[in-house]
Amino acid sequence: MLDIKVTHPAQGKPLPDPDTLVFGKLFTDHMFLMDYHAGQGWHDARIVPYGPLSLEPSCMVLHYAQEVFEGLKAYRTPEGKVQLFRPLENARRLNSSCERLCIPQIPEEDFLQAVKALVHEDMSWVPHKKGTSLYIRPFIFATDASLGVHASHSYLFAIICSPVGAYYPEGINPVKIYVEDADVRAVRGGTGYTKCGGNYAASIRAGERAEEQGYSQVLWLDGVHRKYIEEVGAMNVLFKVNGTVITPQLTGSVLPGITRKSCLELLRDWGVPVEERLITAQELFDAADAGQLEEAWGSGTAAVVSPIGELAMGDKKVIINHGQIGHLTQRLYDTLTGIQWGTEPDPYGWTVPVE
C-alpha cells in the first residue's frame, strides 16, 4: 500500500458552473505525483496542489516521446456518492502500454489507490448535474535530463482531474466519417495497441483533412494492406450488419478499449451475435448497398458511444439508419451510462466506489 502524503493549496479554486463545463479546460485543486528512479523503484507518492511541473530542456520525454497515459471518469450517483467505472482495466492497459514503451509498471493496487485518493481529495469537483463527470488523466513520462535514444532511468507518474460537461448536451447526433486512405494510424508490431501520445500526434493531420471536408472523424485502415478497418478517430468502432455486430479484432494495432470490451460483454449477455474479425471497408459499402448495414458506432470513454450516420470513401457515400441513432446503439448507451451514473443496477461489478 502506498504511503501518500497530502499537501493542500493555501486556498481552493472556486467550483465551476456545471452548465459551462467543456472537456479538458479546467483542472481541480490537487494532482497526484510519484517518482521512479532505477535501483529505488516507485517512491514518494504525494498529492499536492495542481500546478506547473519543472522540467529540464533536455528531459527525455520532450525528445524521444517515452510516455503513456490513460483516461477514465468518476461519476456522481443520484444519492450523491462517487464511483469509478472499471478502473482496474485502466491499470492493466496502462501497464501494457508501459511494457511496450520500456517504462516501469505500476502495481494495479497502487494505481487504484492513487486514483481513489486523488478523487477523494477533490470530491467536491465531481459535478452533480446529469451527464457531467470528473475526467481522470493518469500519465507517466521519462524525466532523465539526457539526450540519447535509450530507456530513461527516471520517470514521473502523475494524475490530474478535470470536471467535464455532458458529451451530448442537446442529444446524440450521429456523425459523418471518412475512410482515410493516405495516412495510417499504426502498424502491427508498433505501438497501436498502447495509449501513447505519439499515436495521437500521428493522427492529427488526417483528422484536420477530414474536418476540412465536413467530416467529424476518419475511419482508419490497416497500415499494410490499406483495406481492413481498425478504428474511427480516437475510438474503437462497431458495426451491426444483418443482425450481427462486427468489430475489428485486436491484432496489435488496435487499442483494446475498455468501453469496447464493455459493449461486447453486454451484447453477448443480451444474446446478440458478435464477431471480432478482419473487416474491409469494401465489405461495409457492399453491406450498405445490400441494405444490411443497419447501425455503426464508435466507443470510448469520452462519448461512451458515438453513432455514425454517414460513411464516405472516395466519391461514394452511404447513409446509415437514415442518419439516426440505432436501437442497439441507444440501448448500449443507456445501459452503460446508467451503470456509470448509478441509475441502473450493476450486475457485472464494474463500478468501484470512492469513499
C-alpha positions as CSV (number, residue, x, y, z in Angstrom):
1,M,0.0,0.0,0.0
2,L,1.3,3.5,-0.9
3,D,2.0,6.0,1.9
4,I,0.5,9.0,0.2
5,K,1.4,12.4,1.7
6,V,-1.1,15.2,1.1
7,T,-0.5,18.9,0.8
8,H,-3.4,21.2,0.3
9,P,-3.3,24.6,-1.5
10,A,-3.5,27.7,0.6
11,Q,-6.9,28.4,-1.0
12,G,-9.0,26.2,-3.2
13,K,-10.3,27.4,-6.5
14,P,-14.0,28.2,-7.0
15,L,-16.0,25.3,-8.3
16,P,-17.2,25.8,-11.9
17,D,-20.7,26.3,-13.1
18,P,-21.8,22.8,-14.3
19,D,-23.6,24.4,-17.2
20,T,-20.4,25.8,-18.7
21,L,-18.1,22.8,-18.4
22,V,-16.1,21.9,-21.5
23,F,-13.7,19.0,-21.9
24,G,-10.1,19.4,-20.6
25,K,-10.0,23.1,-19.9
26,L,-10.4,23.4,-16.1
27,F,-8.5,21.3,-13.5
28,T,-9.1,20.5,-9.9
29,D,-7.2,21.7,-6.8
30,H,-4.9,18.7,-6.5
31,M,-2.7,16.4,-8.5
32,F,-1.1,13.1,-7.7
33,L,2.7,12.6,-8.3
34,M,5.1,9.7,-7.7
35,D,8.7,9.3,-8.8
36,Y,10.7,6.4,-10.1
37,H,14.5,6.0,-10.1
38,A,16.4,3.0,-11.2
39,G,17.5,1.0,-8.2
40,Q,14.9,2.6,-6.0
41,G,11.7,1.9,-7.7
42,W,8.5,3.9,-7.4
43,H,8.6,6.2,-4.4
44,D,7.5,9.5,-2.8
45,A,3.7,9.2,-3.5
46,R,2.1,12.5,-2.8
47,I,-1.0,14.6,-3.5
48,V,0.0,18.3,-4.0
49,P,-1.7,21.5,-5.2
50,Y,-2.3,21.4,-9.0
51,G,0.4,23.4,-10.7
52,P,3.3,23.5,-13.3
53,L,5.9,20.9,-13.4
54,S,9.6,21.8,-13.6
55,L,11.5,20.0,-16.4
56,E,14.9,20.3,-17.9
57,P,15.0,21.3,-21.6
58,S,16.9,18.0,-22.1
59,C,14.1,16.0,-20.5
60,M,13.9,12.8,-22.5
61,V,10.2,12.8,-23.0
62,L,10.5,16.0,-24.9
63,H,12.9,14.5,-27.4
64,Y,12.0,10.8,-27.6
65,A,8.3,10.7,-26.5
66,Q,8.7,7.9,-23.9
67,E,5.3,8.5,-22.4
68,V,2.0,6.7,-21.8
69,F,-1.4,7.8,-20.4
70,E,-4.9,6.6,-19.5
71,G,-8.4,8.1,-19.3
72,L,-11.3,7.3,-17.0
73,K,-14.0,9.1,-15.2
74,A,-15.6,9.5,-11.7
75,Y,-19.4,9.7,-11.7
76,R,-21.8,11.2,-9.2
77,T,-24.8,8.9,-8.4
78,P,-28.3,10.1,-7.6
79,E,-27.6,9.5,-3.9
80,G,-24.6,11.9,-4.1
81,K,-21.9,9.1,-3.9
82,V,-19.0,9.0,-6.3
83,Q,-17.9,5.9,-8.3
84,L,-15.4,4.8,-10.9
85,F,-16.1,2.6,-13.9
86,R,-13.7,-0.5,-14.4
87,P,-10.6,1.3,-13.1
88,L,-8.6,-1.9,-12.9
89,E,-9.0,-2.3,-16.7
90,N,-7.2,1.1,-17.0
91,A,-4.5,-0.1,-14.7
92,R,-3.9,-3.2,-16.8
93,R,-3.9,-1.3,-20.0
94,L,-1.5,1.3,-18.6
95,N,0.9,-1.5,-17.7
96,S,0.6,-3.0,-21.1
97,S,1.5,0.4,-22.6
98,C,4.4,0.7,-20.1
99,E,5.8,-2.7,-21.2
100,R,5.8,-1.6,-24.8
101,L,7.4,1.7,-24.1
102,C,10.0,0.3,-21.7
103,I,8.5,2.2,-18.7
104,P,8.4,0.6,-15.2
105,Q,4.9,-0.7,-14.4
106,I,2.6,0.5,-11.6
107,P,1.1,-2.2,-9.4
108,E,-2.6,-2.4,-10.1
109,E,-3.5,-1.9,-6.4
110,D,-1.2,1.2,-6.3
111,F,-2.8,2.7,-9.4
112,L,-6.3,2.2,-7.9
113,Q,-5.3,3.6,-4.5
114,A,-3.7,6.7,-6.2
115,V,-6.8,7.4,-8.3
116,K,-9.2,6.9,-5.4
117,A,-7.1,9.1,-3.1
118,L,-7.0,12.0,-5.6
119,V,-10.7,11.8,-6.4
120,H,-11.4,11.7,-2.6
121,E,-9.4,14.9,-2.1
122,D,-11.3,16.6,-4.9
123,M,-14.7,15.0,-4.3
124,S,-16.4,18.4,-4.4
125,W,-15.2,18.8,-8.0
126,V,-17.3,15.8,-9.2
127,P,-20.3,17.7,-10.6
128,H,-23.9,16.8,-9.7
129,K,-25.6,17.8,-12.9
130,K,-26.9,14.9,-15.0
131,G,-24.5,13.8,-17.7
132,T,-21.4,15.5,-16.2
133,S,-18.4,13.7,-14.7
134,L,-14.9,14.1,-13.5
135,Y,-12.4,13.1,-16.1
136,I,-9.2,11.5,-14.7
137,R,-5.9,11.5,-16.7
138,P,-3.1,9.3,-15.3
139,F,0.2,9.5,-17.2
140,I,3.8,8.5,-17.0
141,F,6.8,10.1,-18.7
142,A,10.6,9.8,-18.8
143,T,12.4,12.5,-16.9
144,D,16.1,11.9,-17.4
145,A,17.9,15.1,-18.4
146,S,19.9,13.4,-21.1
147,L,20.0,13.1,-24.9
148,G,20.4,9.7,-26.4
149,V,17.9,7.1,-27.6
150,H,17.5,4.6,-24.7
151,A,15.2,4.0,-21.9
152,S,15.2,6.6,-19.2
153,H,16.3,5.8,-15.7
154,S,13.8,8.1,-14.0
155,Y,10.0,8.7,-14.5
156,L,7.1,10.7,-13.1
157,F,3.7,9.2,-12.6
158,A,1.1,11.9,-12.4
159,I,-2.7,12.1,-12.2
160,I,-4.8,15.2,-13.0
161,C,-8.5,15.6,-13.0
162,S,-10.9,17.8,-14.9
163,P,-14.7,18.3,-14.5
164,V,-16.4,17.8,-17.8
165,G,-19.9,18.5,-19.1
166,A,-22.4,16.2,-20.8
167,Y,-20.9,14.9,-24.0
168,Y,-24.3,15.2,-25.7
169,P,-26.0,18.3,-24.1
170,E,-28.5,18.6,-26.9
171,G,-29.0,14.9,-27.7
172,I,-27.0,12.4,-29.6
173,N,-26.4,13.4,-33.2
174,P,-24.8,10.8,-35.5
175,V,-21.5,11.9,-37.0
176,K,-20.1,11.7,-40.5
177,I,-16.9,9.8,-41.0
178,Y,-14.5,9.4,-43.9
179,V,-12.3,6.4,-44.8
180,E,-8.7,7.6,-44.6
181,D,-6.6,6.1,-47.5
182,A,-3.3,8.1,-47.2
183,D,-2.1,8.2,-43.6
184,V,-2.2,5.2,-41.3
185,R,-2.6,5.3,-37.5
186,A,-0.5,2.3,-36.6
187,V,1.1,-1.0,-37.9
188,R,1.3,-4.4,-36.3
189,G,4.4,-4.6,-34.2
190,G,4.2,-0.9,-33.4
191,T,2.5,1.0,-30.6
192,G,-1.1,0.9,-31.9
193,Y,-2.4,-1.1,-29.0
194,T,-0.9,1.3,-26.5
195,K,-2.1,4.7,-25.3
196,C,0.9,6.8,-26.0
197,G,1.0,10.4,-27.2
198,G,2.8,9.6,-30.5
199,N,-0.2,7.6,-31.7
200,Y,-2.4,10.7,-31.3
201,A,0.1,13.1,-32.8
202,A,0.3,11.0,-35.9
203,S,-3.5,11.1,-36.3
204,I,-3.9,14.8,-36.3
205,R,-3.2,15.5,-40.0
206,A,-5.8,13.1,-41.3
207,G,-8.3,14.5,-38.8
208,E,-7.7,18.0,-40.0
209,R,-8.2,17.0,-43.6
210,A,-11.4,15.2,-42.7
211,E,-12.7,18.3,-40.8
212,E,-12.0,20.5,-43.8
213,Q,-14.3,18.2,-45.9
214,G,-17.1,18.4,-43.3
215,Y,-16.4,15.1,-41.6
216,S,-16.2,14.6,-37.8
217,Q,-13.8,11.6,-37.8
218,V,-11.7,9.4,-40.0
219,L,-12.0,5.7,-40.3
220,W,-8.5,4.2,-40.1
221,L,-7.4,1.4,-42.4
222,D,-4.6,-1.1,-41.6
223,G,-1.1,0.0,-42.4
224,V,-0.1,-2.9,-44.6
225,H,-3.0,-3.8,-46.9
226,R,-4.8,-0.4,-46.6
227,K,-8.1,-2.1,-46.7
228,Y,-9.0,-3.5,-43.2
229,I,-10.9,-1.3,-40.8
230,E,-9.1,-0.5,-37.5
231,E,-10.5,2.4,-35.5
232,V,-12.6,5.5,-36.0
233,G,-10.8,8.7,-34.9
234,A,-9.6,8.0,-31.4
235,M,-12.3,5.4,-30.7
236,N,-13.0,1.8,-31.4
237,V,-15.7,1.1,-34.0
238,L,-18.5,-1.4,-34.2
239,F,-21.0,-2.2,-37.0
240,K,-24.3,-4.1,-37.0
241,V,-24.6,-6.0,-40.3
242,N,-27.6,-8.2,-41.0
243,G,-28.2,-8.7,-37.2
244,T,-24.6,-9.4,-36.2
245,V,-22.3,-6.9,-34.5
246,I,-18.8,-7.0,-36.1
247,T,-15.8,-5.1,-34.8
248,P,-12.1,-5.2,-35.8
249,Q,-10.2,-7.9,-33.9
250,L,-7.3,-6.9,-31.7
251,T,-4.3,-7.6,-33.9
252,G,-1.8,-5.4,-32.1
253,S,-2.5,-2.2,-34.0
254,V,-5.9,-1.6,-32.4
255,L,-6.4,-0.1,-29.0
256,P,-8.1,-2.6,-26.6
257,G,-10.8,-0.1,-25.5
258,I,-12.5,-0.6,-22.1
259,T,-15.8,0.7,-23.5
260,R,-15.4,-1.6,-26.5
261,K,-14.9,-4.5,-24.1
262,S,-17.9,-3.5,-22.1
263,C,-20.1,-3.2,-25.2
264,L,-19.1,-6.7,-26.4
265,E,-19.8,-8.2,-23.0
266,L,-23.2,-6.6,-22.9
267,L,-24.1,-7.7,-26.4
268,R,-23.1,-11.3,-25.7
269,D,-25.1,-11.2,-22.5
270,W,-28.1,-10.0,-24.5
271,G,-27.7,-12.8,-27.0
272,V,-26.7,-10.5,-29.9
273,P,-24.3,-12.3,-32.3
274,V,-20.8,-10.8,-32.1
275,E,-17.8,-11.2,-34.3
276,E,-14.3,-9.9,-33.7
277,R,-12.5,-10.2,-37.1
278,L,-10.9,-8.5,-40.0
279,I,-13.4,-6.2,-41.8
280,T,-12.7,-4.5,-45.1
281,A,-14.0,-1.1,-45.9
282,Q,-15.4,-2.5,-49.1
283,E,-17.4,-5.1,-47.1
284,L,-19.2,-2.3,-45.3
285,F,-20.1,-0.5,-48.5
286,D,-21.3,-3.7,-50.1
287,A,-23.4,-4.4,-47.0
288,A,-24.8,-0.9,-47.2
289,D,-25.7,-1.4,-50.9
290,A,-27.5,-4.6,-49.9
291,G,-29.4,-2.9,-47.2
292,Q,-27.6,-4.8,-44.5
293,L,-25.5,-2.1,-42.8
294,E,-28.0,-1.4,-40.0
295,E,-26.0,0.5,-37.4
296,A,-22.5,1.8,-36.8
297,W,-20.9,3.5,-33.8
298,G,-17.6,4.4,-32.1
299,S,-16.9,3.6,-28.5
300,G,-14.7,5.3,-26.0
301,T,-14.5,6.9,-22.5
302,A,-15.5,10.4,-23.5
303,A,-18.6,9.7,-25.6
304,V,-19.4,6.2,-24.4
305,V,-20.9,5.6,-27.9
306,S,-20.8,7.9,-30.9
307,P,-23.3,6.8,-33.5
308,I,-22.2,7.0,-37.2
309,G,-24.8,8.4,-39.6
310,E,-22.8,8.7,-42.8
311,L,-19.8,6.8,-44.2
312,A,-17.8,8.0,-47.1
313,M,-14.9,6.6,-49.2
314,G,-13.6,8.4,-52.2
315,D,-16.7,9.6,-54.1
316,K,-19.0,7.0,-52.5
317,K,-21.3,7.9,-49.6
318,V,-23.8,5.8,-47.7
319,I,-26.3,6.9,-45.0
320,I,-26.7,4.5,-42.1
321,N,-30.1,4.0,-40.4
322,H,-31.4,7.2,-42.1
323,G,-28.8,9.2,-40.3
324,Q,-30.4,8.4,-36.9
325,I,-29.0,6.6,-33.8
326,G,-29.9,2.9,-34.0
327,H,-31.9,0.9,-31.4
328,L,-29.0,-1.2,-30.3
329,T,-26.6,1.7,-30.1
330,Q,-29.1,3.6,-28.0
331,R,-29.5,0.6,-25.7
332,L,-25.8,0.3,-25.2
333,Y,-25.5,4.0,-24.4
334,D,-28.4,3.9,-21.9
335,T,-27.1,0.8,-20.2
336,L,-23.5,1.9,-19.9
337,T,-24.3,5.4,-18.7
338,G,-27.0,4.0,-16.4
339,I,-24.4,1.8,-14.7
340,Q,-21.7,4.6,-14.7
341,W,-24.0,7.1,-13.1
342,G,-25.7,4.6,-10.8
343,T,-29.2,5.0,-12.2
344,E,-29.2,1.3,-13.4
345,P,-28.1,-1.8,-11.5
346,D,-24.6,-3.1,-12.0
347,P,-24.8,-6.9,-12.2
348,Y,-21.3,-7.1,-13.5
349,G,-19.4,-5.5,-10.6
350,W,-17.9,-2.8,-12.9
351,T,-18.3,0.1,-10.6
352,V,-15.9,0.9,-7.7
353,P,-17.0,3.4,-5.0
354,V,-14.8,6.3,-3.9
355,E,-15.2,6.7,-0.1
